[in-house]
Amino acid sequence: MTAAEKHQVSRSSTSHAGRRRQGRAGIRDVAAAAGVSITTVSDALNGKGRLPDATRSHVRAVADRLGYRPSAAARTLRTGKSGLIGLTVTTYGEEPFTFTEFAYFAEMARAATSAALARGYALVILPATSRHSAFDIWSNVALDGTVVIDPSDRDPLVTELVRSGIPVVSDGRPAGNLPVTAWVDNDHEAAVRGLLDHLAESGARRIGLLTGTSTDTYTRLSTSAYLDWCERVGQEPVVEAYPAHDPAAGAVAADRLLARPDRPDAVYGLFDPNGTDLLAAARRYGLRVPEDLLLVCCSESAVYAGTEPPITTLSLKPGRIGNTVIQLLIDAIEGEGSARPVEQVMPTDLIVRTSSRRRPPRTTVSAPRGPSSE
């Protein structure tokens, strides 16, 4: 081959490489750049085969540098998996997507979506409502696995999904014997005990509870923890319950609680927007917060930092939970999970603001009196 021909081949190869760089890097590009076979690349990226750790790390580093992303269509043909993960809330609301209006679920879904994409999966938010056969709707979507948030006791959707061979991970400790693959939840008992102690230390003597009528674990455990705390400290419970998916019912329940003859001097609301509902009800009854009424609610909404006064909130850290449930679900889908159900309990965070800190009584210092003329 002449020098001119070699030069021409070199230019052609460079041009071809340039086009490759401008387009999407494929598995062949990764194999060539890493100096290994296509099979080795596939095994390294999919966690399969008996490869040395150094080889696996090298291939993954090259794939990251080239911006390689596996083809969803190729993966489906190779593995029989769709790359789709379902997410739903089966407890709250008659309308299919009522839950998306709550800050907890919005933040949890954002974190879960990011975690799924990072591992090559897409999250699909699907409805669950008693007005339709939810499972019939879900069966039309080729799902590799599902996350169910706050499943109710003996949840029929969870049972049907598992019966169909679909891995299910629960955000919330499942009640009864729901056959989930794994679950992630907060320590609700410890969280409620801690915030009730905080209210008592701030001077509360009769703490009320706004709770829900549903049978999900969050509502049940939180309410039980409140009742146990009342028994321990010798306080008569002051409880109002309402359907948590109905914001109008929450406002009515808040008003009803503060209208009681045994009106509490502090309230914990399990749901959003209990904080703003209680604040509005307090104003209607001429109660000052925090002087006459201490308030805490469970919410991830930033709105409570700007209310007057700012309201103390309990955060369940849904971003952390969203990431964890996805990791557990994908591990189960890819056969890397535990043979036994995985259980993870995560801490909460009480964000203390003005509404739960009773201000000390103001001390008035009078000016010294002059000598009496008498």
Buried (B, 14 or more C-beta within 10 A) or exposed (E): EEEEEEEEEEEEEEEEEEEBEEEEBBBEBBBBBBEBEEEBBBBBBBEEEEBEEEBBEBBBEBBEEBEBEBBBEEBBEEEEBBBBBBBBBBBBBEEBBBBEBBBBBBBBBBBBBBBBEEBBBEBBBBBBBEEEEBBEBBBEEEBBBBBBBBBBBEBBBBBBBBEEEBBBBBBBBBBEEBEBBBBBBBBBBEBBBBBBEBBBEBBBEBBBBBBBEBBBBBBBBBBEBBBBBBEEEEBEBBBBBBBBBBBEBBBBBBBEBBEEEEBBBBBBBBBBBBBBBBBEBBEEEEBEBBEBBBBBBBBBBEBBEEBEBBBBBBBBBBBBBBBBBBBBBBBBBBEEBEEEBBEEEEEBEBBBBBBBBBEEEEEEEEEEEEEEEE
